[in-house]
Amino acid sequence: MTGMSVSEAIDSRMSCRAFLPTPVPGALIRELLEAAKRAPSGGNVQPWHVYAVAGEPLEQLRAIIRAKLPEQPMGEGSEYNMYPPNMTEPYRSRRFKCGEDLYATIRIARENRAGRLQQFARNFDFFGAPAALFFAIDRQMGADQWSDVGMFMQSIMLLARERGLHTCAQEAWSLWYRTLGEFLAFPPELMLFCGLAIGYRDESAPINRLRTDRAPLREFASFRGF
């Protein structure tokens, strides 16, 4: 434990895209999941399913994806839309700026398509993280239960910060749902949601200096009776 407050954990959480190779003990991953299971869920359904991978199995998965990437640089498709196909403002501009700010940290210009594809492929190396979690949900579940899985993941990410770790939630892994489902032996009723890289942040990496913008309170909140 680091004595970090919840406020500090929220403020310091970021999408880490360069990790140190320092291993994360399995006991610590179990501790995070044990604590995070207190996350709220409607009707106490607890719809999350987690697959934790490290060590040799993680290297095997990396190798499998690495072999497929030259022919399928954007994966094999996804079972859900990561973003709405016709996303409107202000959401579209926020997403665009996030991408531009990210690539600016590593000096990859918009016209450098090869460079951007190479950086995107680093998702499937977990950005060098020594451990990964994969989250799945039963296909019978609806939007409410998907939000429960999100709260469970947020709990893990904040608990990770409390213990000096960093994370990166990776919906990009949904693009390899067939390969992952086979590798992790998913039962047919489970759908892959996303992955989560977890480990210790490389403090020297320029890409980890990115702090994405947040809209001011007036843009997303209204108050009555205060």
Buried (B, 14 or more C-beta within 10 A) or exposed (E): EEEBEEEBBEEEBBBBBBBBEEEBEEEBBEEBBEBBBEBEBEEEEBBBBBBBBBEEBBEEBBEBBEEBBEEEEEBEEBEEEEEEEEEEEEEEEBEEEBEEEBBBBBEBEEEEEEBBEEBBBBBBBBBBBBBBBBBBBBEEBEEEBBBBBBEBBBBBBBBBBBBEBBBBBBBBBBBBBBBBBEBBEBEEEBBBBBBBBBBBBBEEBEBBEBEEEEEEEEEEEEEEEE
